Amino acid sequence: MKSFNTLVVALIAVGAIWLGTTPVKAQLGQGCTCPAGYTLSGLQCIKPLATPLAAICTRPVLDQTIGHIAAIQQQASFSGVQMMLQQRRDQLQGTLSGHGTSAAISGYSSSDLDTDLNALGYDRQSQKANPLASPLYDAVPPAAPAIPSWGVWAQGLGDWERDAAMSPTDITHFTSTYAAQGGVDGTWQGLMSSDDALVVGIVSSWTSSHVSFDNSPATMQLVGPGVGVYSEYVRGGFSADLTTIVNLLQLNQDLAGLAPNVSVGITTAGLSGNVQYKITGAGNNFLEPTVGFSFTRTIFGSGATPDMENSSTLRLQAGARVGTTWQVNGISIDSSLKALVYGDAIAGGTSIEASAFGEAIARTDEGLIRGELDPELCFNLADGYSVTLSGSAFYGQAVVGGSAGVNLRKQW
């Protein structure tokens, strides 16, 4: 019996030594820490006179936000292209009141001169058969093939967004995105009617997003180039546009020693479209209702961990833009303000992982309704140059942010 008791004491001692030399953080799982002001006790984070809290598992939370961050970055690129297309649309629809270098679509139908002449009792065939008939009665020659006018543009963009924690296992994070974009496009007018036009172009970009987390030293960066195509059709007050962009990005997670850093290749493929109808009022004032969508697919490549799952985000929006045009020292200035209501119909995560306490890490903005205001000023200068300044402010449940952009365009 004495030898048995000695064996039990020895086993207890070995266990105590093993527990004392094992980092307590490991009991929570890789990447898990306590909130600020709390200390770790076993599997709980405790604080005097406070309710014990679950530990913050940084790595799973970062993984879960990747799809959301990629959608923010893609939306910034879409907004930049939309800013440029909006400027070109205003020129084509004639809101410049005849100023500027691009020919404005007048909105008037073709002449009824032939019909009026037929009222005299002469039909086209008899006019052509009569050798004494005036050449005025000759049939109008077929229209020459449409020749495109070309334009180039470049822009800089900045976007900032703060997303509040939406669950006890989520972390409030701040995302800053910067992008440089440029493109070239052609405009064909008079394709199917006298008041229509088609714009088709290509765009290339470089974007970088940096993400920081409250009460955590962990950071994340998403950076890389992109390329895409865009198009816009205008007929009278109606217009529709479509843009697709593919980004080849590198994700770098710096977990500040809480877990091993991760570097992952990511591809984001997106499609955005809008439909508008411009209603003109007195002078150069207008109202333009609009509806649209943007879709982003985040695809993980080399370096991805098994818990990183491809994700999709679908944003829907609707609203209206109001604006006017005026002249200052020979410069035509277009101003507008767009108000939108938007939300994510689909907001899939990239990782839903259980913490040490069995709680699912799941952040999703799906179904939340938010608002956005987008002011814009376009200065139409001499020799086909124009400069556009734009901004936005957005707000709603668990989010607040804004953006700013400048666009330089040369139109021939």
MOFEN-V356578 format. One record per residue. N is the residue number from 1. RES is the residue in one letter. NEAR is the number of other ideal C-beta (glycine too) atoms within 8 Angstrom. D_FIRST is the distance of its C-alpha to the first C-alpha in whole Angstrom. Layout:
n: <N;N>
res: <RES;RES>
near: <NEAR;NEAR>
d_first: <D_FIRST;D_FIRST>
This chain:
n: <1;2;3;4;5;6;7;8;9;10;11;12;13;14;15;16;17;18;19;20;21;22;23;24;25;26;27;28;29;30;31;32;33;34;35;36;37;38;39;40;41;42;43;44;45;46;47;48;49;50;51;52;53;54;55;56;57;58;59;60;61;62;63;64;65;66;67;68;69;70;71;72;73;74;75;76;77;78;79;80;81;82;83;84;85;86;87;88;89;90;91;92;93;94;95;96;97;98;99;100;101;102;103;104;105;106;107;108;109;110;111;112;113;114;115;116;117;118;119;120;121;122;123;124;125;126;127;128;129;130;131;132;133;134;135;136;137;138;139;140;141;142;143;144;145;146;147;148;149;150;151;152;153;154;155;156;157;158;159;160;161;162;163;164;165;166;167;168;169;170;171;172;173;174;175;176;177;178;179;180;181;182;183;184;185;186;187;188;189;190;191;192;193;194;195;196;197;198;199;200;201;202;203;204;205;206;207;208;209;210;211;212;213;214;215;216;217;218;219;220;221;222;223;224;225;226;227;228;229;230;231;232;233;234;235;236;237;238;239;240;241;242;243;244;245;246;247;248;249;250;251;252;253;254;255;256;257;258;259;260;261;262;263;264;265;266;267;268;269;270;271;272;273;274;275;276;277;278;279;280;281;282;283;284;285;286;287;288;289;290;291;292;293;294;295;296;297;298;299;300;301;302;303;304;305;306;307;308;309;310;311;312;313;314;315;316;317;318;319;320;321;322;323;324;325;326;327;328;329;330;331;332;333;334;335;336;337;338;339;340;341;342;343;344;345;346;347;348;349;350;351;352;353;354;355;356;357;358;359;360;361;362;363;364;365;366;367;368;369;370;371;372;373;374;375;376;377;378;379;380;381;382;383;384;385;386;387;388;389;390;391;392;393;394;395;396;397;398;399;400;401;402;403;404;405;406;407;408;409;410;411;412>
res: <M;K;S;F;N;T;L;V;V;A;L;I;A;V;G;A;I;W;L;G;T;T;P;V;K;A;Q;L;G;Q;G;C;T;C;P;A;G;Y;T;L;S;G;L;Q;C;I;K;P;L;A;T;P;L;A;A;I;C;T;R;P;V;L;D;Q;T;I;G;H;I;A;A;I;Q;Q;Q;A;S;F;S;G;V;Q;M;M;L;Q;Q;R;R;D;Q;L;Q;G;T;L;S;G;H;G;T;S;A;A;I;S;G;Y;S;S;S;D;L;D;T;D;L;N;A;L;G;Y;D;R;Q;S;Q;K;A;N;P;L;A;S;P;L;Y;D;A;V;P;P;A;A;P;A;I;P;S;W;G;V;W;A;Q;G;L;G;D;W;E;R;D;A;A;M;S;P;T;D;I;T;H;F;T;S;T;Y;A;A;Q;G;G;V;D;G;T;W;Q;G;L;M;S;S;D;D;A;L;V;V;G;I;V;S;S;W;T;S;S;H;V;S;F;D;N;S;P;A;T;M;Q;L;V;G;P;G;V;G;V;Y;S;E;Y;V;R;G;G;F;S;A;D;L;T;T;I;V;N;L;L;Q;L;N;Q;D;L;A;G;L;A;P;N;V;S;V;G;I;T;T;A;G;L;S;G;N;V;Q;Y;K;I;T;G;A;G;N;N;F;L;E;P;T;V;G;F;S;F;T;R;T;I;F;G;S;G;A;T;P;D;M;E;N;S;S;T;L;R;L;Q;A;G;A;R;V;G;T;T;W;Q;V;N;G;I;S;I;D;S;S;L;K;A;L;V;Y;G;D;A;I;A;G;G;T;S;I;E;A;S;A;F;G;E;A;I;A;R;T;D;E;G;L;I;R;G;E;L;D;P;E;L;C;F;N;L;A;D;G;Y;S;V;T;L;S;G;S;A;F;Y;G;Q;A;V;V;G;G;S;A;G;V;N;L;R;K;Q;W>
near: <4;5;6;7;8;8;8;8;8;8;8;8;8;8;8;8;8;8;7;6;5;8;4;7;8;8;9;12;9;7;11;13;12;9;10;4;4;11;7;12;7;6;7;10;13;10;9;4;3;8;3;7;12;11;16;13;16;16;12;13;15;13;14;17;14;17;15;14;13;16;13;13;16;14;12;14;18;13;13;15;16;12;14;14;13;11;14;15;13;13;14;14;14;10;14;14;9;6;7;11;6;12;4;13;14;7;8;5;3;4;4;6;6;9;7;7;10;10;6;5;4;11;6;10;6;8;10;10;5;8;3;3;9;4;5;5;10;6;5;5;4;4;5;5;4;8;5;7;10;10;14;9;13;9;14;9;16;11;16;11;12;11;13;7;9;8;7;7;12;11;11;10;11;10;14;9;16;11;16;10;14;10;13;8;13;10;14;10;11;9;9;4;7;9;9;14;13;11;15;9;12;10;14;11;16;10;16;10;14;10;13;6;13;7;7;11;5;12;11;14;11;17;9;11;8;13;9;14;9;17;11;13;11;14;10;9;9;9;14;10;13;10;16;11;15;11;16;8;14;10;13;11;13;9;14;8;3;12;8;5;8;10;8;14;12;15;11;14;11;15;9;14;11;10;9;12;9;12;9;8;7;3;5;9;10;12;10;12;9;13;7;11;9;14;11;13;10;16;9;11;9;5;7;9;7;4;8;11;8;8;12;11;15;11;13;10;13;9;11;9;14;10;14;11;12;8;9;6;4;5;9;12;12;15;12;12;11;13;11;12;11;12;12;13;8;8;12;9;13;14;12;7;11;6;15;11;7;5;9;7;16;9;12;9;12;8;7;11;9;12;11;15;11;12;11;16;10;13;10;12;8;5;5;10;10;14;11;15;9;13;11;12;8;14;9;10;6;9;14;7;11;9;12;9;15;10;14;10;14;9;12;7>
d_first: <0;4;5;5;6;9;10;11;13;14;16;17;19;20;21;23;25;26;27;29;31;32;35;35;39;37;35;39;40;43;46;44;45;45;48;50;49;45;42;39;36;34;36;39;41;41;44;44;46;46;45;43;45;44;44;47;47;50;50;50;53;55;55;56;59;60;63;64;65;67;69;70;71;73;74;76;77;79;80;82;84;85;86;88;89;90;92;94;94;96;99;99;100;102;101;102;106;107;106;104;104;103;105;104;104;107;106;110;111;113;117;119;122;122;122;125;127;127;128;131;132;131;128;126;128;131;131;130;133;135;137;138;134;133;130;128;128;126;122;120;118;115;112;111;107;105;104;101;101;98;95;93;90;87;85;82;79;76;74;71;69;66;64;62;58;58;55;51;50;54;55;59;61;64;66;69;71;74;76;80;82;85;87;91;92;96;97;100;102;104;102;103;105;107;104;101;99;96;94;91;89;86;84;81;79;76;73;70;68;65;63;61;58;57;54;53;54;55;58;60;63;65;68;71;74;76;79;81;84;86;89;91;94;96;99;101;98;95;93;90;87;84;82;79;77;75;72;70;68;65;62;60;57;56;52;52;49;47;47;49;53;55;58;60;63;64;68;69;72;74;77;79;82;85;88;90;94;96;98;101;102;105;106;103;100;98;95;92;90;87;84;81;78;76;73;71;68;65;64;61;62;60;57;56;53;52;52;55;57;61;63;66;68;71;73;76;79;82;84;88;89;93;95;98;100;102;104;104;107;107;103;102;99;97;94;92;89;86;84;81;78;76;72;70;70;67;65;62;59;58;54;52;49;46;44;40;41;43;46;49;51;54;58;61;64;65;68;68;72;73;77;78;82;83;86;89;92;94;97;99;101;104;104;101;98;96;93;91;88;85;82;80;78;75;73;71;68;65;68;70;72;76;77;81;83;86;88;91;93;96;98;101>
